[in-house]
Amino acid sequence: MNQTNYPDPKEFWADKKVCVTGGDGFLGSFVQKVLAERGAKEVFIPLIDDYDLTDKDNIRRMLSDAKPNVIIHLAALAGGIGANLARPAEFFYKNLMMGVPLMHEAWQSGVDKFVAIGTICAYPKFTPIPFQEKNLWDGYPEETNAPYGLAKKMLLVQAQAYREQYGFNAIYLLPVNLYGPRDNFNLETSHVIPALIRKMNDAVDRNDKEVVLWGDGSPTREFFYAGDAARGIVMAAERYHGSEPVNLGAGMEISIKDLALMIAELSGFEGGLVWDTSKPNGQPRRALDTQRAKDYFGFEAEMPFKEGLKTTIEWYRKNKDQIK
């Protein structure tokens, strides 16, 4: 697709009402910024205290209040391996019940476009590297986050079914592991980058001689700056109208061990790293093929990884006294 065929963002968003579920969260704060930059004037952010999106009556009330043309569904119960292991039933039920009824009610109320945000956890445990969308159904997800991954994966099934039967314009995006300022740094529920940043920087503050880390450091991951992810999501909302799932990522791969060494260096931690091999590693490898996003709506990541890490570490240092 030629870039000149894309709609002008200012014109696209000028007359549209947008509802961003989870818009007050980590990724949502970046999506709000990108929407504003691209010309969206009416953006409705449903707060969890006002709308419990696992309740159908709350969903209907939210849609009545927002009257959206476009829904970007970011809201999710998410967390790292520890949180997924501790609360698998909640991760399955709440994510399923936030997503499936919302898409159904959106279709019924005449919403023009539904952007469903999936998860890389939906891929099979041993997906060939780099992950291609065609491999999404080739096996069962990695066990520690399968309930979460499968609940979010059902939105793809629903989007394709509703497009086929009703002509509903629902799309499905698969962002890889996110990081950036304003991430969740709570060690009970955080993902790997904020957890490592907190552990390394707190160890520096306490003059600790070592930091204990989960697993053996061998798994690989791809990490995606939240500002880039937000831009990709909004570009897809503007430009993509197909049934196929689309990966969103940076097209890189790094081992957890190398990541830990990099964050230690950037944080000024010079002590030892101790790997607790009694803890699970999670999926062995993760890295995405991101060609489809480039081909379908012209998206490519821009933030260099080391620069993104520096920005995130700086944010944590400035805000750590306010973080629980």
Sequence and secondary structure as in RCSB ss.txt:
>XXXX:A:sequence
MNQTNYPDPKEFWADKKVCVTGGDGFLGSFVQKVLAERGAKEVFIPLIDDYDLTDKDNIRRMLSDAKPNVIIHLA
ALAGGIGANLARPAEFFYKNLMMGVPLMHEAWQSGVDKFVAIGTICAYPKFTPIPFQEKNLWDGYPEETNAPYGL
AKKMLLVQAQAYREQYGFNAIYLLPVNLYGPRDNFNLETSHVIPALIRKMNDAVDRNDKEVVLWGDGSPTREFFY
AGDAARGIVMAAERYHGSEPVNLGAGMEISIKDLALMIAELSGFEGGLVWDTSKPNGQPRRALDTQRAKDYFGFE
AEMPFKEGLKTTIEWYRKNKDQIK
>XXXX:A:secstr
  GGGS  HHHHHHT EEEEETTTSHHHHHHHHHHHHTT  EEE   TTT  TTSHHHHHHHHHHH  SEEEE  
     HHHHHH HHHHHHHHHHHHHHHHHHHHHTT SEEEEE  GGGSBTT  SSB GGGTTSS B GGGHHHHH
HHHHHHHHHHHHHHHH   EEEEEE EEE TT    TTT  HHHHHHHHHHHHHHHT SEEEEES S  EE EEE
HHHHHHHHHHHHHH   SS EEE  S  EEHHHHHHHHHHHHT  SEEEEETTS   SS   B  HHHHHHH   
    HHHHHHHHHHHHHHHGGG  
